[in-house]
């Protein structure tokens, strides 16, 4: 049987069209080429090796920095203690000035070493930042100290935030609750955050930023005030010590009137049970207030009994 010409022509065209149309290939067809598969595997192995090597180097670098930092801190503390003992026992020694200068230079080296090794170091505590910051304050570098104390504030606040539930934080931001507190209360964490603000306030004051400094002392008080878990019996004492540190900082620049106000506030807030001559803190407050009162009428050097660096408020008993 033969087909007519029109049908034959149409069949022929269909055959030509089918022959010219490329077949649809699978998306994974390129895997059929062994060379491509080997290249892909090699690339994957190279990436994994590079990431592992980078991570290993980063960990080793952190460990080396940590050892350097710990060594610097230990030597800084040891040098400070030796210098203290030498000053106490050898003030009349003919080589006193030379040895004191040597201890000072060693402390300076260790301060800078500790501060430099902190850069890029993970996992530092607020207390470590405060320690090195106070060393910078002793060296007369309040601007460098301010940066370290700011880091101390951030670390201390972050540690407390980790223990606060997200729901409590959202309620507080919406005005539906009091400032949230960690479920597991830690007295030390409150004191550490307040100490960071106190230290930051002192450094800002000595950096000629009194208004910013005052805000930090107020924030230190707010840390205790806003803590719903902190013992109420201990809050008054904590406020007193914040005022005491504030007054001592002002006294270093001869701000007699302001220092007197804060010494007086500290005395008023000080626990009645500790207001006796045998209590060193109470005696220090009395001496500070006496100095500030006399300083208003007769300007004089800062009280020798006070230290230029703030210390941490005491833990509640």
C-alpha positions in Angstrom: 0.0 0.0 0.0 1.4 3.4 -1.0 0.6 6.7 0.7 -0.3 9.7 -1.3 2.2 12.4 -1.7 0.8 14.9 0.9 0.9 12.4 3.6 4.4 11.3 2.7 5.6 14.9 2.8 4.1 15.4 6.2 5.6 12.3 7.6 9.0 13.2 6.2 8.8 16.7 7.8 7.9 15.1 11.2 10.9 12.8 10.9 13.2 15.7 10.1 11.9 17.7 13.0 12.3 14.9 15.4 15.8 14.2 14.2 16.8 17.9 14.6 15.3 18.4 18.1 17.9 17.7 20.9 16.8 15.2 23.5 16.0 16.6 27.0 18.9 15.8 29.3 18.7 15.1 33.1 20.0 17.9 35.4 22.4 15.3 36.9 23.6 14.1 33.6 27.0 15.9 34.1 27.7 13.5 36.9 28.2 10.8 34.3 31.5 12.5 33.5 34.0 11.0 36.0 36.4 14.0 35.6 33.7 16.4 36.8 32.9 14.2 39.8 36.5 14.0 40.8 36.9 17.8 40.5 33.8 18.4 42.7 35.1 16.0 45.4 38.5 17.7 45.3 36.9 21.1 45.7 34.8 19.9 48.7 37.8 18.4 50.4 39.8 21.6 49.9 37.1 23.7 51.4 36.8 21.5 54.5 40.5 21.4 54.9 40.8 25.2 54.7 38.0 25.7 57.2 39.5 23.2 59.6 42.9 24.8 59.3 41.5 28.3 59.9 39.6 27.1 62.9 42.6 25.3 64.3 44.8 28.4 63.9 42.1 30.6 65.5 41.9 28.3 68.5 45.6 28.1 68.9 45.9 31.9 68.6 43.3 32.3 71.3 45.1 29.9 73.6 48.4 31.7 73.1 46.8 35.1 73.8 45.1 33.6 76.9 48.4 32.4 78.2 50.1 35.7 77.5 47.2 37.6 79.2 47.2 35.4 82.3 51.0 35.7 82.6 50.8 39.5 82.3 48.1 39.7 85.0 50.1 37.5 87.3 53.2 39.5 86.9 51.3 42.8 87.2 49.8 41.7 90.5 53.1 40.3 91.8 55.0 43.5 90.8 52.3 45.6 92.6 52.6 43.6 95.8 56.4 43.7 95.8 56.3 47.4 95.2 53.9 47.9 98.1 56.1 45.8 100.4 59.2 47.7 99.4 57.6 51.1 99.9 56.3 50.1 103.3 59.6 48.7 104.6 62.2 50.8 102.8 61.1 54.5 102.6 64.3 55.6 104.1 66.6 53.5 101.9 69.1 55.5 99.9 68.1 53.6 96.7 64.4 54.0 97.4 63.8 56.3 94.3 65.7 54.0 92.0 63.9 50.9 93.1 60.5 52.6 93.0 61.2 53.7 89.5 62.1 50.1 88.5 58.9 48.7 89.9 57.0 51.5 88.1 58.6 50.7 84.8 57.9 46.9 85.3 54.3 47.7 86.1 54.0 49.8 83.0 55.3 47.0 80.8 52.9 44.5 82.3 50.0 46.9 82.0 50.6 47.4 78.3 51.2 43.7 77.8 47.9 42.8 79.5 45.9 45.5 77.6 47.4 44.4 74.2 46.8 40.7 74.8 43.1 41.5 75.6 42.4 42.6 72.0 40.5 39.9 70.2 40.5 37.6 73.2 37.2 35.9 73.8 35.6 34.9 77.2 37.1 37.7 79.4 35.1 38.5 82.5 34.0 41.9 83.7 36.4 41.6 86.6 39.4 41.2 84.3 38.5 44.3 82.4 38.1 46.2 85.6 41.5 45.0 86.9 43.4 46.1 83.8 41.3 49.3 83.6 42.3 50.2 87.2 46.0 49.6 86.3 45.5 52.1 83.4 44.0 54.6 85.9 47.0 54.2 88.1 49.2 55.0 85.1 47.2 58.2 84.4 45.5 56.9 81.3 41.8 57.5 82.0 40.8 57.4 78.3 42.2 53.9 77.8 40.7 52.8 81.1 37.3 54.1 80.0 37.3 51.7 77.0 38.1 48.8 79.3 35.5 49.7 81.8 32.9 50.1 79.1 33.7 46.5 78.0 33.3 45.5 81.6 29.8 47.0 81.7 28.9 45.2 78.4 30.1 41.9 79.6 28.5 42.2 83.0 25.2 43.2 81.5 25.4 40.4 78.9 25.9 37.8 81.6 22.8 39.0 83.4 20.7 39.2 80.2 21.6 35.5 79.4 19.7 34.5 82.5 16.6 36.5 81.8 13.7 35.0 79.8 12.7 36.6 76.5 9.0 36.9 77.6 9.9 38.9 80.7 12.1 41.2 78.7 9.3 41.8 76.1 6.8 42.5 78.9 9.2 45.1 80.4 9.8 46.8 77.1 6.0 47.0 76.6 5.6 48.6 80.0 3.8 45.6 81.4 6.2 44.7 84.2 9.1 45.6 86.3 12.7 45.3 85.1 13.3 41.6 84.6 15.7 39.7 86.9 17.5 36.4 86.3 15.6 33.3 87.5 18.6 32.3 89.5 19.8 35.3 91.4 23.5 35.9 91.8 24.5 38.7 94.2 28.0 38.8 92.7 26.5 39.6 89.2 24.7 42.7 90.6 27.8 43.9 92.4 30.0 43.3 89.4 27.8 45.4 87.1 27.6 48.2 89.6 31.3 48.1 90.1 31.8 48.4 86.3 29.6 51.5 86.3 31.5 53.0 89.3 34.9 52.4 87.6 33.6 53.8 84.3 32.4 56.9 86.2 35.8 57.5 87.8 37.6 57.2 84.5 35.3 59.6 82.7 35.7 62.1 85.5 39.4 62.0 85.3 39.1 62.3 81.5 37.3 65.7 82.1 33.8 64.4 81.4 32.0 65.1 84.7 28.5 65.0 83.4 29.0 61.6 81.8 30.7 60.4 85.0 27.8 61.4 87.1 25.5 59.3 84.9 27.6 56.2 85.5 27.4 56.6 89.3 23.6 57.0 89.0 23.4 53.9 86.9 25.4 52.0 89.5 22.7 53.0 92.1 20.0 52.0 89.6 21.5 48.5 89.3 20.7 47.9 93.0 17.4 49.8 93.0 16.0 47.9 90.0 17.1 44.5 91.3 14.0 42.9 92.8 16.0 40.0 94.1 18.7 41.9 95.8 18.2 42.0 99.6 16.5 45.2 100.7 18.6 45.3 103.8 21.7 45.5 101.6 20.6 48.2 99.2 21.0 51.1 101.6 24.6 50.0 102.3 25.3 49.6 98.6 23.9 53.1 97.9 26.2 54.4 100.7 29.3 52.9 99.1 28.4 54.3 95.6 28.2 57.8 97.2 31.5 57.1 99.0 33.3 56.2 95.8 31.7 59.2 94.1 32.9 61.5 96.8 36.4 60.1 96.8 36.6 60.6 93.0 35.5 64.3 93.4 38.0 64.8 96.2 40.9 63.9 93.9 40.2 67.1 91.9 39.5 69.2 95.0 35.7 69.4 94.4 35.2 70.0 98.1 31.5 71.0 98.1 30.3 68.2 95.9 32.5 65.7 97.7 31.0 66.8 101.0 27.4 66.3 99.7 28.2 62.7 98.7 30.2 61.9 101.9 27.1 63.2 103.9 24.8 61.1 101.8 27.0 58.0 102.3 26.9 58.6 106.1 23.1 58.9 106.1 22.7 55.6 104.2 25.4 53.7 106.1 24.0 50.8 108.3 23.4 52.1 111.9 24.8 48.8 113.3 28.2 49.6 111.7 28.4 53.3 112.8 31.2 52.8 115.3 34.8 53.8 115.6 36.1 50.2 115.1 34.5 50.0 111.6 37.1 51.1 109.0 34.5 52.1 106.4 32.6 54.3 108.9 35.9 55.9 110.0 36.8 56.6 106.4 33.5 58.3 105.8 33.9 60.5 108.9 37.4 61.4 107.8 36.2 62.2 104.3 33.4 64.4 105.5 35.7 66.2 107.9 38.2 66.9 105.1 35.6 68.1 102.7 34.1 70.5 105.3 37.5 72.0 106.0 38.4 72.1 102.3 35.4 74.4 101.6 36.9 77.1 103.8 40.5 76.3 103.5 41.5 74.5 100.2 43.9 71.6 100.9 45.3 68.4 99.3 42.9 65.4 98.8 42.6 63.2 101.9 45.4 60.7 102.1 43.2 58.1 103.6 41.2 57.8 100.4 42.4 56.0 97.3 41.9 57.4 93.8 40.5 54.1 92.5 37.1 52.8 93.3 36.6 49.3 94.8 33.6 47.1 94.7 30.7 47.6 97.1 30.5 44.8 99.7 28.3 41.8 99.3 25.1 41.9 101.4 25.3 39.7 104.5 
